[in-house]
């Protein structure tokens, strides 16, 4: 299936199809990122990457306990910010 096929059969402008498709993808991606980040936040009883970093600095958790979650949460939060920026531009 192609955009052209949908455009012709449903008589929907291509730009509308592409814009709505991109919007739905970004919304889905944001929800997925937030679900993954929420699991990490819950596991460490935190609200953000900065909270987990602060716990590490205070010695409440060791680097070996949280390194994977710390790096993953940083990635998830950074990507979610980018996705939100793109959504705002649509």
VOLUM-408543 format. One record per atom (N, C-alpha, C): atom name; residue number from 1; x, y, z; residue in one letter. Coordinates in nm, 4 decimals. Example, Ala and Ser with C-alpha at 12.3 -4.5 7.8 and 13.67 -1.06 7.14 Angstrom:
<pamis>
PAMI,at,i,xx,yy,zz,aa
PAMI,N,1,1.3190,-0.5690,0.7800,A
PAMI,CA,1,1.2300,-0.4500,0.7800,A
PAMI,C,1,1.3200,-0.3300,0.7800,A
PAMI,N,2,1.2850,-0.2250,0.7080,S
PAMI,CA,2,1.3670,-0.1060,0.7140,S
PAMI,C,2,1.2900,0.0030,0.7870,S
</pamis>
This chain:
<pamis>
PAMI,at,i,xx,yy,zz,aa
PAMI,N,1,0.0846,-0.1171,0.0000,X
PAMI,CA,1,0.0000,0.0000,0.0000,X
PAMI,C,1,0.0893,0.1236,0.0000,X
PAMI,N,2,0.0474,0.2241,-0.0728,X
PAMI,CA,2,0.1240,0.3477,-0.0818,X
PAMI,C,2,0.0354,0.4673,-0.0481,X
PAMI,N,3,0.1003,0.5786,-0.0252,X
PAMI,CA,3,0.0272,0.7030,0.0010,X
PAMI,C,3,-0.0599,0.7368,-0.1198,X
PAMI,N,4,-0.0062,0.7145,-0.2374,X
PAMI,CA,4,-0.0810,0.7451,-0.3594,X
PAMI,C,4,-0.2114,0.6654,-0.3666,X
PAMI,N,5,-0.2052,0.5380,-0.3282,X
PAMI,CA,5,-0.3257,0.4543,-0.3316,X
PAMI,C,5,-0.4321,0.5078,-0.2359,X
PAMI,N,6,-0.3910,0.5418,-0.1157,X
PAMI,CA,6,-0.4862,0.5949,-0.0163,X
PAMI,C,6,-0.5412,0.7280,-0.0647,X
PAMI,N,7,-0.4529,0.8110,-0.1156,X
PAMI,CA,7,-0.4923,0.9424,-0.1661,X
PAMI,C,7,-0.6016,0.9304,-0.2728,X
PAMI,N,8,-0.5836,0.8372,-0.3644,X
PAMI,CA,8,-0.6793,0.8205,-0.4739,X
PAMI,C,8,-0.8093,0.7558,-0.4279,X
PAMI,N,9,-0.7975,0.6484,-0.3519,X
PAMI,CA,9,-0.9181,0.5749,-0.3121,X
PAMI,C,9,-1.0058,0.6533,-0.2147,X
PAMI,N,10,-0.9427,0.7263,-0.1229,X
PAMI,CA,10,-1.0204,0.8002,-0.0231,X
PAMI,C,10,-1.0372,0.9475,-0.0564,X
PAMI,N,11,-0.9697,0.9893,-0.1618,X
PAMI,CA,11,-0.9748,1.1295,-0.2035,X
PAMI,C,11,-0.9360,1.2227,-0.0879,X
PAMI,N,12,-0.8209,1.1893,-0.0287,X
PAMI,CA,12,-0.7660,1.2686,0.0810,X
PAMI,C,12,-0.6347,1.3291,0.0324,X
PAMI,N,13,-0.6140,1.4589,0.0536,X
PAMI,CA,13,-0.4893,1.5210,0.0082,X
PAMI,C,13,-0.3660,1.4561,0.0721,X
PAMI,N,14,-0.2649,1.4409,-0.0100,X
PAMI,CA,14,-0.1406,1.3771,0.0334,X
PAMI,C,14,-0.0808,1.4464,0.1556,X
PAMI,N,15,-0.0789,1.5794,0.1564,X
PAMI,CA,15,-0.0182,1.6506,0.2691,X
PAMI,C,15,-0.0925,1.6227,0.3997,X
PAMI,N,16,-0.2244,1.6067,0.3922,X
PAMI,CA,16,-0.3020,1.5728,0.5114,X
PAMI,C,16,-0.2669,1.4318,0.5597,X
PAMI,N,17,-0.2586,1.3384,0.4664,X
PAMI,CA,17,-0.2209,1.2013,0.5019,X
PAMI,C,17,-0.0838,1.1967,0.5688,X
PAMI,N,18,0.0113,1.2639,0.5103,X
PAMI,CA,18,0.1470,1.2628,0.5649,X
PAMI,C,18,0.1531,1.3315,0.7012,X
PAMI,N,19,0.0886,1.4468,0.7134,X
PAMI,CA,19,0.0890,1.5206,0.8398,X
PAMI,C,19,0.0236,1.4389,0.9514,X
PAMI,N,20,-0.0927,1.3815,0.9213,X
PAMI,CA,20,-0.1628,1.3022,1.0229,X
PAMI,C,20,-0.0854,1.1748,1.0567,X
PAMI,N,21,-0.0239,1.1138,0.9566,X
PAMI,CA,21,0.0575,0.9948,0.9808,X
PAMI,C,21,0.1769,1.0250,1.0690,X
PAMI,N,22,0.2431,1.1376,1.0414,X
PAMI,CA,22,0.3570,1.1768,1.1238,X
PAMI,C,22,0.3125,1.2086,1.2664,X
PAMI,N,23,0.1994,1.2744,1.2774,X
PAMI,CA,23,0.1476,1.3096,1.4104,X
PAMI,C,23,0.1182,1.1836,1.4921,X
PAMI,N,24,0.0513,1.0891,1.4304,X
PAMI,CA,24,0.0180,0.9637,1.5007,X
PAMI,C,24,0.1447,0.8880,1.5404,X
PAMI,N,25,0.2430,0.8843,1.4516,X
PAMI,CA,25,0.3688,0.8175,1.4842,X
PAMI,C,25,0.4358,0.8849,1.6033,X
PAMI,N,26,0.4443,1.0161,1.6013,X
PAMI,CA,26,0.5101,1.0884,1.7112,X
PAMI,C,26,0.4351,1.0696,1.8426,X
PAMI,N,27,0.3025,1.0712,1.8366,X
PAMI,CA,27,0.2238,1.0480,1.9588,X
PAMI,C,27,0.2487,0.9080,2.0132,X
PAMI,N,28,0.2532,0.8088,1.9260,X
PAMI,CA,28,0.2804,0.6717,1.9668,X
PAMI,C,28,0.4208,0.6607,2.0262,X
PAMI,N,29,0.5171,0.7211,1.9603,X
PAMI,CA,29,0.6557,0.7164,2.0074,X
PAMI,C,29,0.6684,0.7828,2.1450,X
PAMI,N,30,0.6016,0.8950,2.1636,X
PAMI,CA,30,0.6065,0.9634,2.2930,X
PAMI,C,30,0.5480,0.8752,2.4034,X
PAMI,N,31,0.4351,0.8127,2.3765,X
PAMI,CA,31,0.3740,0.7235,2.4766,X
PAMI,C,31,0.4666,0.6070,2.5101,X
PAMI,N,32,0.5297,0.5487,2.4099,X
PAMI,CA,32,0.6221,0.4376,2.4330,X
PAMI,C,32,0.7402,0.4814,2.5184,X
PAMI,N,33,0.7951,0.5954,2.4875,X
PAMI,CA,33,0.9083,0.6477,2.5648,X
PAMI,C,33,0.8678,0.6747,2.7091,X
PAMI,N,34,0.7514,0.7331,2.7274,X
PAMI,CA,34,0.7046,0.7644,2.8623,X
PAMI,C,34,0.6769,0.6386,2.9446,X
PAMI,N,35,0.6254,0.5362,2.8826,X
PAMI,CA,35,0.6012,0.4098,2.9537,X
PAMI,C,35,0.7330,0.3497,2.9999,X
PAMI,N,36,0.8315,0.3471,2.9108,X
PAMI,CA,36,0.9630,0.2927,2.9471,X
PAMI,C,36,1.0275,0.3745,3.0582,X
PAMI,N,37,1.0188,0.5068,3.0474,X
PAMI,CA,37,1.0784,0.5940,3.1489,X
PAMI,C,37,1.0051,0.5794,3.2826,X
PAMI,N,38,0.8738,0.5640,3.2775,X
PAMI,CA,38,0.7949,0.5502,3.4010,X
PAMI,C,38,0.8353,0.4257,3.4788,X
PAMI,N,39,0.8673,0.3194,3.4091,X
PAMI,CA,39,0.9112,0.1970,3.4767,X
PAMI,C,39,1.0405,0.2213,3.5543,X
PAMI,N,40,1.1329,0.2935,3.4947,X
PAMI,CA,40,1.2593,0.3243,3.5621,X
PAMI,C,40,1.2354,0.4187,3.6791,X
PAMI,N,41,1.1531,0.5208,3.6574,X
PAMI,CA,41,1.1234,0.6168,3.7649,X
PAMI,C,41,1.0588,0.5462,3.8840,X
PAMI,N,42,0.9682,0.4568,3.8565,X
PAMI,CA,42,0.9015,0.3839,3.9642,X
PAMI,C,42,0.9999,0.2943,4.0386,X
PAMI,N,43,1.0842,0.2259,3.9652,X
PAMI,CA,43,1.1819,0.1347,4.0253,X
PAMI,C,43,1.2736,0.2079,4.1243,X
PAMI,N,44,1.3061,0.3328,4.0936,X
PAMI,CA,44,1.3987,0.4088,4.1784,X
PAMI,C,44,1.3285,0.5158,4.2628,X
PAMI,N,45,1.1958,0.5219,4.2550,X
PAMI,CA,45,1.1172,0.6210,4.3286,X
PAMI,C,45,1.1691,0.7622,4.3013,X
PAMI,N,46,1.1728,0.7978,4.1735,X
PAMI,CA,46,1.2217,0.9280,4.1295,X
PAMI,C,46,1.1248,0.9876,4.0287,X
PAMI,N,47,1.1519,1.1143,3.9913,X
PAMI,CA,47,1.0684,1.1794,3.8912,X
PAMI,C,47,1.1432,1.2097,3.7618,X
PAMI,N,48,1.2776,1.2010,3.7663,X
PAMI,CA,48,1.3545,1.2362,3.6473,X
PAMI,C,48,1.4962,1.1812,3.6545,X
PAMI,N,49,1.5659,1.1947,3.5418,X
PAMI,CA,49,1.7074,1.1590,3.5354,X
PAMI,C,49,1.7849,1.2338,3.6427,X
PAMI,N,50,1.7563,1.3628,3.6569,X
PAMI,CA,50,1.8278,1.4442,3.7563,X
PAMI,C,50,1.8094,1.3905,3.8977,X
PAMI,N,51,1.6904,1.3408,3.9289,X
PAMI,CA,51,1.6664,1.2820,4.0619,X
PAMI,C,51,1.7525,1.1582,4.0836,X
PAMI,N,52,1.7624,1.0742,3.9820,X
PAMI,CA,52,1.8442,0.9532,3.9949,X
PAMI,C,52,1.9919,0.9908,4.0062,X
PAMI,N,53,2.0333,1.0894,3.9305,X
PAMI,CA,53,2.1718,1.1362,3.9391,X
PAMI,C,53,2.2018,1.1879,4.0794,X
PAMI,N,54,2.1081,1.2627,4.1364,X
PAMI,CA,54,2.1259,1.3159,4.2720,X
PAMI,C,54,2.1363,1.2022,4.3738,X
PAMI,N,55,2.0543,1.0992,4.3578,X
PAMI,CA,55,2.0626,0.9831,4.4471,X
PAMI,C,55,2.2000,0.9172,4.4379,X
PAMI,N,56,2.2519,0.9096,4.3184,X
PAMI,CA,56,2.3846,0.8516,4.2970,X
PAMI,C,56,2.4914,0.9374,4.3659,X
PAMI,N,57,2.4824,1.0678,4.3487,X
PAMI,CA,57,2.5797,1.1580,4.4103,X
PAMI,C,57,2.5737,1.1549,4.5629,X
PAMI,N,58,2.4549,1.1364,4.6175,X
PAMI,CA,58,2.4392,1.1300,4.7636,X
PAMI,C,58,2.4775,0.9932,4.8203,X
PAMI,N,59,2.5013,0.8983,4.7314,X
PAMI,CA,59,2.5383,0.7649,4.7758,X
PAMI,C,59,2.4207,0.6771,4.8150,X
PAMI,N,60,2.2997,0.7179,4.7779,X
PAMI,CA,60,2.1804,0.6395,4.8095,X
PAMI,C,60,2.1709,0.5153,4.7217,X
PAMI,N,61,2.2316,0.5215,4.6047,X
PAMI,CA,61,2.2421,0.4062,4.5149,X
PAMI,C,61,2.3851,0.4026,4.4618,X
PAMI,N,62,2.4312,0.2834,4.4306,X
PAMI,CA,62,2.5657,0.2717,4.3747,X
PAMI,C,62,2.5576,0.2811,4.2229,X
PAMI,N,63,2.6711,0.3115,4.1629,X
PAMI,CA,63,2.6757,0.3203,4.0175,X
PAMI,C,63,2.6392,0.1873,3.9539,X
PAMI,N,64,2.6845,0.0794,4.0145,X
PAMI,CA,64,2.6532,-0.0524,3.9578,X
PAMI,C,64,2.5042,-0.0835,3.9663,X
PAMI,N,65,2.4358,-0.0277,4.0650,X
PAMI,CA,65,2.2913,-0.0503,4.0803,X
PAMI,C,65,2.2091,0.0265,3.9768,X
PAMI,N,66,2.2592,0.1421,3.9365,X
PAMI,CA,66,2.1728,0.2280,3.8554,X
PAMI,C,66,2.2308,0.2696,3.7214,X
PAMI,N,67,2.3514,0.2274,3.6865,X
PAMI,CA,67,2.4147,0.2768,3.5639,X
PAMI,C,67,2.3286,0.2520,3.4399,X
PAMI,N,68,2.2811,0.1312,3.4222,X
PAMI,CA,68,2.1989,0.1004,3.3040,X
PAMI,C,68,2.0717,0.1849,3.3017,X
PAMI,N,69,2.0062,0.1954,3.4173,X
PAMI,CA,69,1.8838,0.2757,3.4240,X
PAMI,C,69,1.9136,0.4237,3.4021,X
PAMI,N,70,2.0245,0.4701,3.4540,X
PAMI,CA,70,2.0628,0.6102,3.4394,X
PAMI,C,70,2.0842,0.6449,3.2921,X
PAMI,N,71,2.1596,0.5624,3.2229,X
PAMI,CA,71,2.1855,0.5903,3.0816,X
PAMI,C,71,2.0584,0.5736,2.9981,X
PAMI,N,72,1.9785,0.4741,3.0296,X
PAMI,CA,72,1.8538,0.4526,2.9556,X
PAMI,C,72,1.7562,0.5676,2.9783,X
PAMI,N,73,1.7441,0.6122,3.1030,X
PAMI,CA,73,1.6520,0.7209,3.1343,X
PAMI,C,73,1.6953,0.8506,3.0669,X
PAMI,N,74,1.8247,0.8751,3.0635,X
PAMI,CA,74,1.8737,0.9952,2.9944,X
PAMI,C,74,1.8337,0.9897,2.8469,X
PAMI,N,75,1.8536,0.8754,2.7836,X
PAMI,CA,75,1.8160,0.8587,2.6437,X
PAMI,C,75,1.6651,0.8794,2.6248,X
PAMI,N,76,1.5847,0.8149,2.7095,X
PAMI,CA,76,1.4392,0.8229,2.6958,X
PAMI,C,76,1.3891,0.9659,2.7129,X
PAMI,N,77,1.4394,1.0358,2.8134,X
PAMI,CA,77,1.3938,1.1722,2.8383,X
PAMI,C,77,1.4380,1.2673,2.7265,X
PAMI,N,78,1.5591,1.2500,2.6770,X
PAMI,CA,78,1.6086,1.3347,2.5687,X
PAMI,C,78,1.5287,1.3109,2.4413,X
PAMI,N,79,1.5032,1.1848,2.4112,X
PAMI,CA,79,1.4257,1.1534,2.2900,X
PAMI,C,79,1.2819,1.2034,2.3028,X
PAMI,N,80,1.2236,1.1897,2.4210,X
PAMI,CA,80,1.0863,1.2376,2.4422,X
PAMI,C,80,1.0785,1.3888,2.4215,X
PAMI,N,81,1.1794,1.4623,2.4657,X
PAMI,CA,81,1.1819,1.6071,2.4435,X
PAMI,C,81,1.1845,1.6390,2.2947,X
PAMI,N,82,1.2655,1.5654,2.2196,X
PAMI,CA,82,1.2735,1.5864,2.0749,X
PAMI,C,82,1.1404,1.5556,2.0074,X
PAMI,N,83,1.0763,1.4480,2.0505,X
PAMI,CA,83,0.9464,1.4107,1.9936,X
PAMI,C,83,0.8435,1.5196,2.0218,X
PAMI,N,84,0.8422,1.5712,2.1442,X
PAMI,CA,84,0.7471,1.6791,2.1784,X
PAMI,C,84,0.7731,1.8044,2.0949,X
PAMI,N,85,0.8984,1.8381,2.0731,X
PAMI,CA,85,0.9320,1.9530,1.9883,X
PAMI,C,85,0.8764,1.9336,1.8477,X
PAMI,N,86,0.8931,1.8142,1.7943,X
PAMI,CA,86,0.8419,1.7863,1.6598,X
PAMI,C,86,0.6895,1.7926,1.6557,X
PAMI,N,87,0.6248,1.7414,1.7595,X
PAMI,CA,87,0.4787,1.7488,1.7658,X
PAMI,C,87,0.4301,1.8931,1.7665,X
PAMI,N,88,0.4994,1.9780,1.8398,X
PAMI,CA,88,0.4610,2.1197,1.8457,X
PAMI,C,88,0.4747,2.1858,1.7096,X
PAMI,N,89,0.5731,2.1421,1.6308,X
PAMI,CA,89,0.5936,2.1999,1.4984,X
PAMI,C,89,0.4844,2.1590,1.4000,X
PAMI,N,90,0.4219,2.0436,1.4247,X
PAMI,CA,90,0.3132,2.0000,1.3367,X
PAMI,C,90,0.1929,2.0850,1.3675,X
</pamis>
